[in-house]
Amino acid sequence: MSFLLSGGLLVVFADVFLFQHDSSIYWAYFVLFCCLLISIIIGLLLVKLKQLGIIMCGAAGGFFLCVMMNYLVFWRIQSQPSWLFFYNMLLFFTVLGAIMAYEFKDHIIIVSTSFIGSYITVRSLSLIFGGFPNEF
């Protein structure tokens, strides 16, 4: 989980700021090394603060549940502006996932990691094969 969090943020940072000027392979290795280093540090912190890790896992599960529900149900609901309803529901599901993870630790960890894994699998396949709309 910490690898995905730190890796995603670092890749976005590297893509926006670093790869515009120099796209050599050394920058890719630098990003990979920093990603591994940051994820190890975050992983060690989450081992020490186990309850925070469980809450973060539940919040991430709620986030990905909301993204999936947006494709299934929420896209039919109209609001002005159009992104307002999605972001409000995203906030609601993230907070709900964090609260439920605090109460039902074992079950929420299993469910949220399955949501995260299924989202990452489908999203990566959609990037490879194309034709799948971006959710944001």
C-alpha positions as CSV (number, residue, x, y, z in Angstrom):
1,M,0.0,0.0,0.0
2,S,2.8,2.4,0.9
3,F,4.5,1.5,-2.4
4,L,1.5,2.4,-4.4
5,L,0.9,5.7,-2.5
6,S,4.5,7.0,-2.7
7,G,5.1,5.5,-6.1
8,G,2.1,7.1,-7.6
9,L,2.9,10.5,-6.2
10,L,6.5,10.3,-7.2
11,V,5.7,9.2,-10.8
12,V,3.3,12.1,-11.1
13,F,5.9,14.5,-9.7
14,A,8.6,13.1,-12.0
15,D,6.3,13.2,-15.1
16,V,5.3,16.9,-14.5
17,F,8.6,18.4,-13.4
18,L,11.5,16.1,-14.3
19,F,10.8,14.4,-17.6
20,Q,10.0,17.6,-19.5
21,H,13.7,18.4,-20.0
22,D,15.6,15.2,-19.8
23,S,14.0,11.8,-20.6
24,S,17.1,9.6,-20.1
25,I,17.0,6.3,-18.4
26,Y,18.9,7.7,-15.4
27,W,15.9,9.7,-14.4
28,A,13.8,6.6,-14.6
29,Y,16.2,4.8,-12.3
30,F,16.3,7.8,-10.0
31,V,12.5,7.8,-9.8
32,L,12.4,4.1,-9.1
33,F,15.1,4.4,-6.3
34,C,13.2,7.3,-4.7
35,C,10.0,5.4,-4.9
36,L,11.5,2.4,-3.2
37,L,13.1,4.5,-0.5
38,I,10.0,6.5,0.3
39,S,7.8,3.4,0.3
40,I,10.1,1.7,2.7
41,I,10.0,4.7,5.1
42,I,6.2,4.9,4.8
43,G,5.9,1.1,5.3
44,L,8.0,1.3,8.5
45,L,5.9,4.1,9.8
46,L,2.7,2.2,9.1
47,V,4.1,-0.9,10.9
48,K,4.7,1.2,14.0
49,L,1.4,3.0,13.6
50,K,-0.7,0.0,12.7
51,Q,-4.1,1.7,13.4
52,L,-3.2,4.5,11.0
53,G,-2.4,1.9,8.3
54,I,-5.7,0.1,8.8
55,I,-7.6,3.5,8.5
56,M,-5.7,4.4,5.4
57,C,-6.5,1.0,3.8
58,G,-10.2,1.5,4.6
59,A,-10.1,5.0,3.2
60,A,-8.4,3.8,0.0
61,G,-11.0,1.1,-0.3
62,G,-13.8,3.6,0.1
63,F,-12.2,5.8,-2.6
64,F,-12.0,2.9,-5.1
65,L,-15.5,1.8,-4.2
66,C,-16.8,5.2,-5.1
67,V,-14.9,5.3,-8.4
68,M,-16.5,1.9,-9.3
69,M,-19.9,3.1,-8.1
70,N,-19.5,6.2,-10.3
71,Y,-19.4,4.0,-13.4
72,L,-22.2,1.8,-12.3
73,V,-24.8,4.2,-10.7
74,F,-23.6,7.7,-10.1
75,W,-23.1,8.7,-13.7
76,R,-26.9,8.9,-14.1
77,I,-27.3,11.6,-11.5
78,Q,-27.1,15.1,-12.9
79,S,-25.6,18.0,-10.8
80,Q,-24.4,21.5,-11.5
81,P,-21.5,21.6,-11.9
82,S,-21.1,18.1,-13.1
83,W,-18.1,17.2,-11.0
84,L,-19.6,18.4,-7.7
85,F,-21.7,15.2,-7.0
86,F,-18.7,12.9,-7.8
87,Y,-16.3,14.7,-5.5
88,N,-18.9,14.9,-2.7
89,M,-19.5,11.2,-3.0
90,L,-15.8,10.5,-3.2
91,L,-15.3,12.3,0.1
92,F,-18.2,10.5,1.7
93,F,-17.1,7.0,0.7
94,T,-13.5,7.8,1.7
95,V,-14.5,8.9,5.2
96,L,-17.0,6.0,5.5
97,G,-14.3,3.5,4.5
98,A,-11.9,5.0,7.2
99,I,-14.6,4.8,9.9
100,M,-15.6,1.3,9.0
101,A,-12.0,0.2,8.9
102,Y,-11.6,1.5,12.5
103,E,-14.7,-0.6,13.6
104,F,-14.4,-3.8,11.4
105,K,-10.6,-4.2,10.9
106,D,-10.3,-7.6,9.4
107,H,-13.3,-7.6,7.0
108,I,-12.6,-4.1,5.7
109,I,-8.9,-4.8,5.0
110,I,-9.9,-7.8,2.9
111,V,-12.6,-5.9,1.0
112,S,-10.6,-2.7,0.5
113,T,-7.5,-4.6,-0.8
114,S,-9.8,-6.5,-3.2
115,F,-11.2,-3.2,-4.5
116,I,-7.8,-1.6,-4.9
117,G,-6.5,-4.7,-6.7
118,S,-9.4,-5.0,-9.0
119,Y,-9.2,-1.2,-9.9
120,I,-5.5,-1.4,-10.6
121,T,-5.9,-4.5,-12.7
122,V,-8.8,-3.0,-14.8
123,R,-7.1,0.4,-15.1
124,S,-3.8,-1.0,-16.2
125,L,-5.5,-3.3,-18.8
126,S,-7.4,-0.3,-20.1
127,L,-4.2,1.7,-20.5
128,I,-2.6,-1.2,-22.4
129,F,-5.6,-1.9,-24.7
130,G,-7.2,1.5,-24.8
131,G,-10.7,2.5,-25.4
132,F,-11.7,2.8,-21.7
133,P,-12.7,6.3,-20.6
134,N,-10.8,8.1,-17.9
135,E,-12.8,8.4,-14.6
136,F,-11.6,11.8,-13.6
